[in-house]
Amino acid sequence: MVNIDQVQLLATGDDIAQADTRVMIDEAMKQLSYAERVAFVLVDYIGCTENEAAQIAGWGLGKLKYRLRRARSIIAKHFTGDAIKGKMQAKGGIQHV
C-alpha cells in the first residue's frame, strides 16, 4: 500500500534544477484533489497501466481516465504559469496591468 501524500516524484540529489522542479511539482500536487493525486501517482509516477490503476483505486476505467486527465491538466497549467513567470522575471520583472 502506498501513502500518496508521502510519494516523492523525483530522486533526491544536489542538483539545483532538480530541486526547483521538485518544488514546482510539490506546489502543483497541492492543487489536486486526493483522487486526482491518486490517479496521477499510480499512472505517471509508479507506472501502472490505466486498467491497473483503476483496479487498485477501486474505480471504473472511465473515472480513472477523467481524474488522470484532470490532474495532468492542472499540473500542466501550473508549470506553464511558473515558466511564464520565470521568463518575465528574467526580462526585468512581471508587469502588472
N, CA and C atoms as a LAMMPS dump frame, in Angstrom:
ITEM: TIMESTEP
0
ITEM: NUMBER OF ATOMS
291
ITEM: BOX BOUNDS ff ff ff
-5.0000000000000000e+02 5.0000000000000000e+02
-5.0000000000000000e+02 5.0000000000000000e+02
-5.0000000000000000e+02 5.0000000000000000e+02
ITEM: ATOMS id mol type element x y z
1 1 1 N 0.84 -1.17 0
2 1 2 C 0 0 0
3 1 3 C 0.891 1.24 0
4 2 1 N 0.515 2.259 -0.776
5 2 2 C 1.312 3.461 -0.918
6 2 3 C 0.557 4.643 -0.329
7 3 1 N 1.227 5.433 0.502
8 3 2 C 0.634 6.669 1.005
9 3 3 C 0.919 7.752 -0.029
10 4 1 N -0.083 8.134 -0.789
11 4 2 C 0.064 9.074 -1.89
12 4 3 C 0.645 10.4 -1.416
13 5 1 N 0.319 10.827 -0.213
14 5 2 C 0.776 12.117 0.288
15 5 3 C 2.274 12.132 0.589
16 6 1 N 2.9 10.974 0.673
17 6 2 C 4.318 10.916 1.014
18 6 3 C 5.196 10.494 -0.15
19 7 1 N 4.65 10.403 -1.341
20 7 2 C 5.429 9.988 -2.505
21 7 3 C 6.295 11.137 -2.975
22 8 1 N 7.582 10.865 -3.17
23 8 2 C 8.477 11.847 -3.764
24 8 3 C 8.565 11.53 -5.249
25 9 1 N 8.315 12.536 -6.085
26 9 2 C 8.254 12.284 -7.52
27 9 3 C 9.606 12.285 -8.194
28 10 1 N 10.618 12.833 -7.574
29 10 2 C 11.955 12.838 -8.149
30 10 3 C 12.94 12.297 -7.127
31 11 1 N 13.993 11.673 -7.613
32 11 2 C 15.029 11.182 -6.717
33 11 3 C 15.716 12.377 -6.061
34 12 1 N 16.201 12.156 -4.852
35 12 2 C 16.888 13.244 -4.171
36 12 3 C 18.264 13.447 -4.785
37 13 1 N 18.764 14.649 -4.696
38 13 2 C 20.071 14.979 -5.241
39 13 3 C 20.396 16.425 -4.953
40 14 1 N 21.599 16.834 -5.321
41 14 2 C 22.043 18.19 -5.025
42 14 3 C 21.805 19.15 -6.173
43 15 1 N 21.363 18.673 -7.287
44 15 2 C 21.194 19.5 -8.461
45 15 3 C 20.129 20.569 -8.221
46 16 1 N 20.484 21.83 -8.41
47 16 2 C 19.56 22.946 -8.152
48 16 3 C 18.349 22.871 -9.069
49 17 1 N 18.552 22.566 -10.335
50 17 2 C 17.428 22.473 -11.269
51 17 3 C 16.467 21.377 -10.838
52 18 1 N 17.001 20.27 -10.375
53 18 2 C 16.152 19.169 -9.915
54 18 3 C 15.379 19.596 -8.67
55 19 1 N 16.006 20.329 -7.794
56 19 2 C 15.323 20.801 -6.591
57 19 3 C 14.212 21.779 -6.962
58 20 1 N 14.479 22.667 -7.911
59 20 2 C 13.446 23.604 -8.363
60 20 3 C 12.265 22.868 -8.966
61 21 1 N 12.556 21.847 -9.759
62 21 2 C 11.489 21.062 -10.373
63 21 3 C 10.678 20.345 -9.306
64 22 1 N 11.351 19.815 -8.299
65 22 2 C 10.659 19.12 -7.21
66 22 3 C 9.719 20.078 -6.485
67 23 1 N 10.167 21.297 -6.241
68 23 2 C 9.32 22.29 -5.575
69 23 3 C 8.116 22.607 -6.448
70 24 1 N 8.32 22.768 -7.75
71 24 2 C 7.211 23.057 -8.66
72 24 3 C 6.202 21.91 -8.674
73 25 1 N 6.691 20.672 -8.674
74 25 2 C 5.799 19.518 -8.663
75 25 3 C 5.021 19.466 -7.354
76 26 1 N 5.707 19.711 -6.248
77 26 2 C 5.023 19.709 -4.95
78 26 3 C 3.912 20.757 -4.912
79 27 1 N 4.201 21.944 -5.426
80 27 2 C 3.19 23.005 -5.459
81 27 3 C 2.026 22.615 -6.361
82 28 1 N 2.323 22.037 -7.505
83 28 2 C 1.268 21.615 -8.433
84 28 3 C 0.416 20.515 -7.808
85 29 1 N 1.045 19.589 -7.111
86 29 2 C 0.315 18.48 -6.494
87 29 3 C -0.655 18.976 -5.425
88 30 1 N -0.343 20.096 -4.782
89 30 2 C -1.23 20.657 -3.766
90 30 3 C -2.538 21.143 -4.373
91 31 1 N -2.54 21.391 -5.666
92 31 2 C -3.74 21.873 -6.348
93 31 3 C -4.702 20.735 -6.704
94 32 1 N -4.244 19.493 -6.577
95 32 2 C -5.05 18.337 -6.958
96 32 3 C -5.877 17.837 -5.784
97 33 1 N -7.042 17.293 -6.103
98 33 2 C -7.814 16.606 -5.075
99 33 3 C -7.089 15.295 -4.756
100 34 1 N -7.491 14.673 -3.668
101 34 2 C -6.862 13.4 -3.297
102 34 3 C -7.02 12.372 -4.423
103 35 1 N -8.202 12.269 -4.998
104 35 2 C -8.448 11.296 -6.067
105 35 3 C -7.59 11.594 -7.294
106 36 1 N -7.42 12.871 -7.609
107 36 2 C -6.576 13.235 -8.748
108 36 3 C -5.119 12.88 -8.481
109 37 1 N -4.668 13.1 -7.246
110 37 2 C -3.294 12.719 -6.883
111 37 3 C -3.111 11.216 -6.993
112 38 1 N -4.1 10.459 -6.515
113 38 2 C -4.012 9 -6.602
114 38 3 C -3.85 8.574 -8.059
115 39 1 N -4.696 9.082 -8.93
116 39 2 C -4.635 8.717 -10.349
117 39 3 C -3.282 9.087 -10.945
118 40 1 N -2.816 10.308 -10.678
119 40 2 C -1.556 10.783 -11.234
120 40 3 C -0.372 9.946 -10.749
121 41 1 N -0.316 9.704 -9.446
122 41 2 C 0.808 8.954 -8.882
123 41 3 C 0.815 7.506 -9.383
124 42 1 N -0.347 6.866 -9.394
125 42 2 C -0.398 5.471 -9.84
126 42 3 C 0.061 5.309 -11.282
127 43 1 N -0.382 6.203 -12.158
128 43 2 C -0.072 6.047 -13.583
129 43 3 C 1.252 6.698 -13.952
130 44 1 N 1.439 7.97 -13.6
131 44 2 C 2.602 8.712 -14.09
132 44 3 C 3.844 8.578 -13.227
133 45 1 N 3.701 8.179 -11.992
134 45 2 C 4.879 8.007 -11.149
135 45 3 C 5.226 6.536 -10.951
136 46 1 N 4.268 5.756 -10.505
137 46 2 C 4.53 4.339 -10.239
138 46 3 C 4.614 3.539 -11.535
139 47 1 N 3.845 3.958 -12.549
140 47 2 C 3.921 3.293 -13.845
141 47 3 C 2.849 2.245 -14.086
142 48 1 N 1.785 2.285 -13.303
143 48 2 C 0.677 1.359 -13.539
144 48 3 C 0.004 1.696 -14.867
145 49 1 N -0.562 0.692 -15.49
146 49 2 C -1.411 0.966 -16.642
147 49 3 C -2.697 1.594 -16.124
148 50 1 N -3.458 2.197 -17.013
149 50 2 C -4.717 2.783 -16.576
150 50 3 C -5.647 1.72 -16.011
151 51 1 N -5.667 0.552 -16.616
152 51 2 C -6.508 -0.544 -16.102
153 51 3 C -6.07 -0.967 -14.706
154 52 1 N -4.765 -1.11 -14.501
155 52 2 C -4.249 -1.494 -13.184
156 52 3 C -4.578 -0.425 -12.142
157 53 1 N -4.37 0.847 -12.51
158 53 2 C -4.628 1.943 -11.574
159 53 3 C -6.097 1.998 -11.183
160 54 1 N -6.977 1.813 -12.157
161 54 2 C -8.417 1.822 -11.864
162 54 3 C -8.768 0.7 -10.897
163 55 1 N -8.188 -0.458 -11.121
164 55 2 C -8.465 -1.607 -10.248
165 55 3 C -7.915 -1.354 -8.841
166 56 1 N -6.707 -0.839 -8.732
167 56 2 C -6.099 -0.564 -7.429
168 56 3 C -6.932 0.455 -6.647
169 57 1 N -7.382 1.496 -7.36
170 57 2 C -8.144 2.564 -6.704
171 57 3 C -9.596 2.173 -6.452
172 58 1 N -10.044 1.11 -7.104
173 58 2 C -11.423 0.676 -6.942
174 58 3 C -12.407 1.508 -7.744
175 59 1 N -11.933 2.072 -8.863
176 59 2 C -12.768 2.9 -9.728
177 59 3 C -12.981 2.203 -11.052
178 60 1 N -13.972 2.652 -11.782
179 60 2 C -14.119 2.234 -13.166
180 60 3 C -13.045 2.915 -14.007
181 61 1 N -12.767 2.362 -15.157
182 61 2 C -11.732 2.911 -16.027
183 61 3 C -12.053 4.347 -16.443
184 62 1 N -13.303 4.637 -16.72
185 62 2 C -13.697 5.987 -17.115
186 62 3 C -13.414 7.015 -16.027
187 63 1 N -13.685 6.654 -14.788
188 63 2 C -13.441 7.569 -13.668
189 63 3 C -11.946 7.814 -13.503
190 64 1 N -11.145 6.759 -13.641
191 64 2 C -9.697 6.909 -13.553
192 64 3 C -9.206 7.848 -14.657
193 65 1 N -9.653 7.624 -15.879
194 65 2 C -9.203 8.453 -17.006
195 65 3 C -9.588 9.911 -16.805
196 66 1 N -10.782 10.161 -16.311
197 66 2 C -11.235 11.527 -16.056
198 66 3 C -10.326 12.194 -15.024
199 67 1 N -10.074 11.512 -13.918
200 67 2 C -9.26 12.09 -12.844
201 67 3 C -7.814 12.272 -13.285
202 68 1 N -7.298 11.342 -14.057
203 68 2 C -5.935 11.45 -14.561
204 68 3 C -5.808 12.624 -15.537
205 69 1 N -6.76 12.754 -16.436
206 69 2 C -6.741 13.859 -17.4
207 69 3 C -6.814 15.196 -16.673
208 70 1 N -7.684 15.264 -15.673
209 70 2 C -7.829 16.498 -14.906
210 70 3 C -6.539 16.815 -14.139
211 71 1 N -5.938 15.823 -13.524
212 71 2 C -4.688 16.023 -12.788
213 71 3 C -3.583 16.513 -13.714
214 72 1 N -3.439 15.888 -14.863
215 72 2 C -2.407 16.301 -15.819
216 72 3 C -2.645 17.728 -16.3
217 73 1 N -3.883 18.083 -16.513
218 73 2 C -4.224 19.43 -16.963
219 73 3 C -3.855 20.469 -15.907
220 74 1 N -4.189 20.195 -14.667
221 74 2 C -3.883 21.126 -13.576
222 74 3 C -2.376 21.278 -13.415
223 75 1 N -1.658 20.179 -13.467
224 75 2 C -0.203 20.232 -13.322
225 75 3 C 0.422 20.974 -14.501
226 76 1 N -0.046 20.721 -15.698
227 76 2 C 0.481 21.407 -16.879
228 76 3 C 0.248 22.914 -16.776
229 77 1 N -0.926 23.32 -16.335
230 77 2 C -1.216 24.75 -16.174
231 77 3 C -0.298 25.366 -15.135
232 78 1 N -0.054 24.645 -14.061
233 78 2 C 0.823 25.15 -13.011
234 78 3 C 2.228 25.365 -13.552
235 79 1 N 2.75 24.403 -14.301
236 79 2 C 4.096 24.517 -14.847
237 79 3 C 4.162 25.624 -15.892
238 80 1 N 3.149 25.737 -16.731
239 80 2 C 3.128 26.78 -17.74
240 80 3 C 3.115 28.145 -17.07
241 81 1 N 2.291 28.296 -16.055
242 81 2 C 2.231 29.561 -15.327
243 81 3 C 3.554 29.914 -14.68
244 82 1 N 4.213 28.949 -14.04
245 82 2 C 5.503 29.198 -13.413
246 82 3 C 6.568 29.496 -14.449
247 83 1 N 6.523 28.804 -15.583
248 83 2 C 7.505 29.044 -16.63
249 83 3 C 7.356 30.458 -17.184
250 84 1 N 6.138 30.905 -17.367
251 84 2 C 5.896 32.256 -17.879
252 84 3 C 6.383 33.285 -16.862
253 85 1 N 6.079 33.077 -15.575
254 85 2 C 6.532 33.996 -14.545
255 85 3 C 8.052 34.08 -14.523
256 86 1 N 8.707 32.934 -14.615
257 86 2 C 10.169 32.892 -14.604
258 86 3 C 10.782 33.641 -15.776
259 87 1 N 10.22 33.488 -16.956
260 87 2 C 10.724 34.186 -18.131
261 87 3 C 10.531 35.689 -17.982
262 88 1 N 9.389 36.111 -17.464
263 88 2 C 9.125 37.534 -17.315
264 88 3 C 10.031 38.151 -16.255
265 89 1 N 10.292 37.429 -15.182
266 89 2 C 11.182 37.937 -14.142
267 89 3 C 12.595 38.085 -14.678
268 90 1 N 13.024 37.14 -15.527
269 90 2 C 14.352 37.201 -16.115
270 90 3 C 14.484 38.411 -17.045
271 91 1 N 13.382 38.893 -17.589
272 91 2 C 13.413 40.031 -18.502
273 91 3 C 13.188 41.349 -17.764
274 92 1 N 13.245 41.359 -16.464
275 92 2 C 13.107 42.611 -15.75
276 92 3 C 11.874 42.705 -14.87
277 93 1 N 11.221 41.625 -14.637
278 93 2 C 10.088 41.627 -13.722
279 93 3 C 8.758 41.448 -14.391
280 94 1 N 7.801 41.049 -13.598
281 94 2 C 6.432 40.866 -14.076
282 94 3 C 5.756 42.216 -14.08
283 95 1 N 5.158 42.536 -15.164
284 95 2 C 4.442 43.809 -15.268
285 95 3 C 2.986 43.581 -14.942
286 96 1 N 2.449 44.391 -14.059
287 96 2 C 1.047 44.287 -13.689
288 96 3 C 0.254 45.241 -14.546
289 97 1 N -0.875 44.786 -15.061
290 97 2 C -1.722 45.612 -15.914
291 97 3 C -2.814 46.25 -15.085
